[in-house]
Amino acid sequence: MRDPLSWGIPLFRLLGVRVKIHVLFLLIAGGLILRMALAEGQAIAWTDLLLFWGLVLFGVVLIHEYGHVVAARAVGGEAQEVVLWPLGGFAAVDVPRRPRAYFVAAAGGPIANLGLCLLTALLLLAGGFWPDLNPFTHPFTAELKNYRDGRLYTSYYGQRYHLLPDPTAMDTNRSGAGEASGTPDGSRAIPTWRQSSRGLAPTWVTWTYRTFYLSWILLLFNLIPAYPLDGGRMFQSLVWAYRDYPRSVTLAAYSGWLFGGLFLVAAIALNESLLLGLSLFMFLEAWRLVYTWESEERGPFGYDFSAGYSSLEEGEEIEEDRPVRKSWWQRWREARQARQREREMEQRARDEARMDALLDKIARYGKDSLTEEERRFLERMSARKRNMS
């Protein structure tokens, strides 16, 4: 209960990965539904709101997270759990400690969203519609242009009509030249106009576009080079590859703080609570990145021995008798790290036991008796042992 990242509700297992939905997903999705339903001038049906912010958003975020899972497995890693958040998610992936592996695992989510955007865009094009790439359009009233007839179409909530001439209604204007006008009484026929053609897009087109819209928003948002977004993690991996890991941690944290500040200003200017929460989340995660790295660099007694033991003499004298009271955050962090280490040890013991069983199976029945999943498991374990050595 002390770890906010663990506030997930278990749903199911897919491809060997536990899928959970975070409490914030339900709260934020519910808030977005209420905001749209209660907005002035809006008359969007509750069924459409629930389908959009519930089912469609859930599916798009799930595809995003499984992009991370597939990418992690592609570089020799593994994923154990996926927790769905409103603007992405949290995939507990275990990848080799290399810049390239981290970059590929982080890029897997945006690549999955890009693939979904291409698929839905192709479906729209097959139906004769251009997908709208403007991320600031309203997903329920956005206009789609049909390249076949050149008209703009929208959903039921767009209320767009096209003016067409009415051939049955004619207004007359006396010209005195019946022969020239072609009318028996010598009047000239002037066509009148009527609102007759409504630009209503088919239902499958509107929902395909809304799926495209959510995936497009998630793709653009996660490509922002700010930690902890996928773009920020990719940026950190690039700095790590060309410089070193400490510099990558520093620059990634600065990126999170910088964009967190920009989102904070935007939240105040636009009176947008969602941007405010996102800003605070980015500030917190950037600070946690630095704190975790500093904790790894310190020795078992909380002192940094990277400068050597002689550096103890350069600072103030350490008073061993004075107890140091840890803050609630330090106690929570240490308890979380202890639980994580315990889970890792249990998982490692299960992996070792399974590997021994598979090796015994090979000795008894041969390598051909292994399934494809068992072969991948042995390959991952072999790669992990090589990296450890």
N, C-alpha and C positions, 0 to 999 in steps of 0.2 A: 504493500500500500504506500510505502514511502517513495517509490520510484514512479513518477508520472508516466514514464514511457511504458509501464507495465499495466496501465489502466485499460486493458483491451478485453473485449468480450469474445471468447472463442466461437468460431463459426464452423469451420470444416478444414479438412486437409486436402491439398491439391498438389500433385507432383512431389509428394513427400514433404511438403512445407505446411506448417500450421498457419491458418489465416485467422486473424483477429480484426475486429473493428474497434477503433479507439472511441472512448466516450466523447472526445471532442468532435469526432466525425458526426455523431448523432446530434450533439448540441448545436454545432455550427450549421449543419444542414437544416435542423429545425428552425433556427433563427432566420436563415435565408428564406425558408418557405413562408414564415410569418411576415417577414419584411415585404416580400413581393405580394402576398395576399392582402396585406393591410395598406399597401401603398395607395396614395390618392390617384384616382384615375385608372387604376388597374382592375381588371375583371378576369384574371387568369383563374381557371378552374383548379380546385384543390387536387384533382386527379393528375393534371398535367404537372403541377408543382411537385407532387410526391414522386411522380415518375422521373422527372428531370433531376431533382436534387437528391433523390434516393437511389433509384435503380441505375440510371445512366451515369451519375457521378461515381457510384460504387464500382460499376464495371470499368470505367475509364481509369480510375485510380488503381484498381486491381491489375489491369493490364500494365500500367506503369511499374508497379512493384514487381511483377513477374518478369519485366524486362531486366530489372536488377538481378533477379534470381538466375535467369538464363545467362546473363553476362558474367556473373560470378562463377558459375559452373564452367563457362568457356575458358576461364583463365586458371582452372584448377582449384577453385574454391567451392564452397557449399553454402547453402542457405537453410536455416532452421525454422524461421518464423517471419511472418509478414504482418505488420500492424497498419491498417488503413487510416490515414489522416485525410482531412478535407482537401488539402493542396498537395497531395503526394502521398507519402507514407513512410514507414520505417521498416526496411528489410534487414533483418539480422543476418548479414552475410559474413562468411569467413573466407577471406582471400589471402593469398601470399603477400607478405609485407614487401611489396615492390611498387614503384610508382605506376608502371604500366597496368598492373592488376587493379590498383585502386582506380585508375582512370577509366578502364573498361567497365568495371562494376558500376561506377557512378554514371557513365554514359548510357548504360543499358536502359534506364527509365525513359529519358528523352527519346532514345531511338525507338522504343516501343510506342510512344506517343506519336512520333513521326510516321511510323508504319500505319497506325490507326487513322491518322489524318489523310494519308495517301489513299487508303482503302475507301474511306467515306467520301473523299473528294472524287475518286473515280466513279463511285455510285451516283453522285450528284451530276457529274458530267454525262454519264450514260443516260440520265433522265432529262438532259438538256439544260442543266442549271450550272452557273458558275458559283463555286463556294466563296463566301464572303470572308476575306482575310482580316477585316478590321476587328481587333479584339475588344473594342469599346462599344460594339453594337449590342442591342438587347437580344438575347437568344430567343425570345418569344415573338418579337415583332421585327426581326431583321428581314431585309428585303433581299431576294435572290433574283438575279437577272437570268432570263432564259435566252440563250444565244440562238435559239431557233426562230423565235418571233420578236425578239428584242424588247420584250416587256419585263416589268418588275413584278415578282410574285412574293407573297408573304403568307404567313399562317392565318388562322382564323382571327387572331388578335391584331393583325396589321390593318385590316379594313381598307384595302387599296382597291380602287375601281379604275377602269379605263373608259374614256369617252369614245363612243362609236356613233357614226351617223345612223339615224333611224329612217330607213327607206319608206316606212308606212306613213310617216308624218311629214307633211310638206306645208311650208308657209308660202303664201302667194304675194306677189308684188306686181301690180298692174304695169305692163310695159306697152300695151297698145299694139303689140306686134305678135299676134298669135302664131303666125307662121314661123317666126324666128324662134320663139320660145318652145314650140312644140306642144302647147296646151290648147285645148279646144276653145277656151274662153279668152284667149289672148293674154293670160297671166304667165309670169315667170316663176318656175319652181325653185325654192331655196331650201336645201336640206336642213333639218333641225338635228340636235344632238341629244343623246340620252345616256345615262349611266347604266350601261347594260352588261359590260364585261368585267367581272370581278377577278383580280389577279390572285386567286387562291391556289397556293401550291398544294399538291397531294400530301396526304398525311405522312407517307413514308419519306417524302422529301424533307418535310419539316423536322422530323425526328432524326433523320440522317444528318441534317445540318447541325442540329443541337448536339449530337454526339461529336461531330467534327469540331464544333465550337469549344466544348469542354476540353477535348484533347489538345486543341490548338492553344488554348489558354494555359493549360498545364505545361505544355512544351515550352512556350515562351517564358513562362514564369520560372521554370526550373533551369533555364539557360542563363539566368542572371548570375554573373560571377560573384556571388556572395555566399559565404558559408552561413548555414549548413545546407543550402540548396545544392542540387546536383552540379550546377555550373560552378559554384564555389569549391566543391570537392574536386572537380576536374581541374580548376585553376590551381588548387593546392598540389595536385599530382604533377602538373607541369612544372611548377616551381621546384618541387621535390626532385624531379628528374634532372633539371638543369642546374640547380644550386645544391641545396641540402634540405634535410627534413626540418631542422629548427627554423630555417628561413621560411619554409612553406607554411609552418604553423603560424608564424607571426603574420605573414601577409594574408593568409586565409582569415585569421581573426580580425585583422584590420578591415578586410572586405566586408565581413559580417557587421562590424560596428558602423562602417560608412553607410552601407545600404540600409541598415537598421535605423540610422539617423534620418536618412532621406524618407523612409517609410513613415517615421514618426512625424516629420514635418507635413507630409501628405495627409496623414490621418487627422492631424489637427486642422489643416486647411479645409479638408473635405468633410470633416466631422464623420469619419469612417472608422467604426470600432474594429472592423476586421483587419484593417491596416495597422491599427494600434497593437492588437494582439500579435500580429506577425512581426512587428518591429521589436516588441519585447522578447519574443521567442528567438529572434536572430541575435539580439544582444546576449541573451542567456547562453545559447549554444556556442557562440564565439568565445565567451568567457570560459565555458566548460572545456573547450578544445585546448586553450592555453593552460588551464588548471590541470587537466589530465596529463598533458605533455610535461609540465613542471613536476608533477608527482612521479612520473616515470624516471625523470632525470635525477631525482633525489635518492639518497641512500635509505637504508632501513630505519635510521633514526631521524629522518626528516631533514638531514643536512646534505647539501650539494657537495659531493666529493670530486666533482669533475676538475676542480683546481688543485687537487692533491690534499693530503692530510696536513701539510704545513700551513695551509690557508686558514686553519683554525686559529692560529696564533695572530692573524692579522685582524680579526674581528674582536668583538667584545667577549669577555669571559662568560662562558656558559654556566649558569647557575643550575646545577643538577638537582638541588633540593627543592627548587620552586616548581610546583606542578603547573603544567600548561593546560589550561582549560580550552578544549576545542569548541568551536562554534557548532551550532545545530547543522549548518550546511556541511561542515567537515565530517561530522558524525554520520550524517545521511549518506555522504559520498563514500565514506569508508565501508559502511554497511552494504551499500549497493555493489561496490567493487568486490567485497567478500562473497556476496551471493553470486556475482558473475563468475568469480574464480571457482566457486563450488560447482556451478552448473557446467563450466568448461571441463573440470576434472571428471565429473560424472559422464559427460558426453565423450571425453577421451577414453574413459574406461569402457564404455559401451562400444566405441569404435574398435578398440583393441580386441575386445572379446569377439566382436563380429569378424574382424580380420583373421583371428586365429581359427574361427569356425570355417571361414572360406578357404583358408590354406589347408585345413584338414580335408575339406571337400575336394580340393584339387588333388591332394595326395591319394584320395580314395577313388575318385571317378574321373580325374583329368580336368584340364582347363576348359574343355568344351562343355562341361556340365554347368558352367556359370551362366547366369542370365546377363543381359546387357547392363542392368542396373548394378549388379554385383561387380561386373568388370569396371564400371566407372568408379565404384566405391574403392576398389583396390588401387586404381590409378591415382585417385585423390590421396589416399593414404600414403602411397609411395612418394608422390610429389611432396606431401607434407613432411615426411621423414627426411627427404633430400634437402628441403629448405632448412629444417632444424639442424642438420649436420653442416 
